[in-house]
Amino acid sequence: MAEPTESNESAPAARRTAGRPRDAGRDRALLEATVQVLQESGYGGLTTAAVAKRAGVSTATLYRRWRSKEDLVVGTAVRWAADLGPQPDTGTLEGDLAALLRDKAETLEGPGGRLLHVLIGEAAHNDTLARVLDTAIIQPVRDRAATLVRRAVARGDIPPLDDAHVLADLVVGSMVSRLFLTPGAAPPAPGDGAAPAAPSSGEAMTRELLPFLLRALGARTG
């Protein structure tokens, strides 16, 4: 919940600035600061005051955008989930699946991954965050995976599946396991200068997972 003193401060400020265009640069600074503070302090230790200070803005500025700490974290999750990118149609199951794996690996190794890493545990006892993680992060992958499966079935590349969404569970589950549950493979903190371990890089994961997923889907090989 938001700190009461900051929340009280924000109400008149919000009324004074009604109709003022939002500054996209400040929005991004606040979202990036949220990821950084979450990684350093966890959800329980995050405060709106700490985020505002890290972003170089006032708490009133933050509350004009998000009403509470939970709203701020939810907004941050939605923003970084959008980094999955557009869905290409490469004309082949292998090409479509490789593009999905690379896009998701890039997202998980960046700010979106750091955010997800912190929130997975919190979501176990916070229904709002659990819903956001599913809607903003998991569901887009499910929809994209289902689309590429349906295209592959229509081309005759693979037999029909009872549930086209199962592919997304394999993609997300394996990548989360590699990046977040494998020692030494978690995404680096901002500014620490460390690159991800080679086995957990996006390209390495794509090379390892792609043939396995193709076999699992029953893809015809030459």
N, C-alpha and C positions, 0 to 999 in steps of 0.2 A: 504494500500500500504506500501511497505517497506520503512524504513527511508533512504533517499538518501545517507547520509554519510556512513552508514553501507553497503549499496549495493555496493558503489564504492570500499570500502575496500575489499569486498569479491571476486571481479572478479580476481585480480592477485593471491590471495591466492588459488582460485579454480584451476587456471592454474598450479600453482606450485605443487599442490598435485594430479594432474590428475593420475588416475590409482591406487591411494592408497586405500586399502580395508577400507570400512567403519567400524567404531567401533559400534557394536550393543549396547553396554552399554551406549555410548553417545547418540545414537538415542533414547533409552528408557528414559534417563534422560531428554532430551529435550521435548519429548512428555508428560512426567509426569509434567514437569515444565509448559508446555503450559496449561494443564488442571488447574493447581493451579492458574496461573496468570489470566486465563479467569474467574475463579470463583471469584477471588478477585476484578478484575478490569473491567470485561466485555470485549466484543470484541473491543469496541471503545477505551478502556483504555489499551489494550494489546499492548506492543511493543516487537520487537524482542530482543532489548537490555535487557529488563526485563526478558524475558524467558531465554536468554543466561546466565545472571547473576544468576538466580535461579538454573539453571542446572550446573553451575560451569564451563562453557566453554566460548570461545570467540564468538563474533558475526560472525567472519569469519568462524568458525566451523559450526555455524548454517546455514549460507548462502551456504556452500558447500552441504548442504542437501536439503534446501528449499529456493526458490528464493525470497520469500516475506512472509509477515505476513499471507496473505490469504492462500498461499501454505502450510505454517506451520500448520494452523488450519485445512485445508482440510486433510493433511496427518495424523494429530492426530485423526480426526474423523474416517478415514478409518482404522487406527490401532486399535482403541478401538472397532469398530464395529465387528472386527474379533473375539472378545471374545464370540460371540454367541455360538461357539462350534460346534462339529459334530452333525449330525442328526441321532439319533438312530431309529431303527425300533423295537418297543417293542412287536409288534404283536396285539396291541389293540389301539383303538382310545383314550381311557382314558389314557393309558400309554404314547403314543406319545404326546398327548396334555399336560399332566402334565410335561413332560420333556421340552417341548417348553416354558411353563410358567415359570418353575424354571430357565431355562437358561436366558431368557429375564429379569426376575426379578433380577437375580444376576448381569447381565450387567448394568441394569439401576441403581442399588444401588451402583455401583462402579464408577471408573473414567469415563466410557462411559456415565453413567447417568448424572454426573456432567457436562460433556461437552455438552450433549444434552440439559440440562436445560438452559445453558447459550445461546446456539445457536438458540434455537427455536424462540426467539424474533428477533434476528438479521437476520435470514433466511427470515423473512417477507419482507425485503427490500434489500436482497443480493441474487441475482439469483444463483450465484456460490455455496454459502453455502446451499441454498435450494435444489439444485440438489444433492449435496453431502449427505445431510441428507436423502434424498429419496433413493439414490443409495446405500449408504454404511450402513445405519441403518434400513430404512423401508423395502427396497426391499428384503434383505436376510430373514426377517421374513415372508414376503409375500410368497416367494418361498418355504420356509420350511412349512408354514401352508398349502399351496396348495398341497404339496406332501403328507402330512399326511391326508388331506381330500380325495385325490384321492385313497389312500390306504384304507381308511375306506369305501369309496363307493365300491371299488372292493371287499372288504370282506363282503359287505352287512350290515355293521354296521349302515350306514346312507343312506338316499336317495340322489340321485345326486343333486348337487347345481348348480345354474346358473353361479355363480362366486365363484370359490374356494378360491379366495384371500380375500373374505369378512371376513374370520376368522381372518386374520392378523390385519385388521382394528379394530376388537373387542379387540384383545389382546393388541395391542399397545395403542389404545385409552384409554382403561380402566386402564392400568398400568401407562401411563403418567398422567392421571387425578389423580390417587391415589398418585403418588410420587411427582408430580410437582405442582399440583393445589390444593391439600388438605393441609391446614395449619398444619405445624409441621411434615409433612411427607416427606419433601425433603431429598435427600441423604446428610449425614453429610460432612462437609468440611474435608480435610485431616488433621489429627492430632488434631481434636477438642475433641476426646475422647467420642463423643456421638454416641450411637447406634441408628439405625432407630427405630421409634415408632413401637411397636409390631403389630398394625393393618396393617402396611405397609411393614412388612417383606416379603421376597420372599415366604416363606412357607405359611404365612397367606393369601397372595394374591392368591396363587395357590389354596388353600383350598376353598376360596370364589368364585373364577372365574370358576374353573373346572366344578362343577355341572351346573352352569348357561350356560356355553359354550356348554356342552354336550346336554343340553335341546334345546339350540338354533339351534344346528346342526341336531336335530331330532334323536339323538342316542337312540337306543333301550336299555331299562333298564330291569334288571332281575325282 
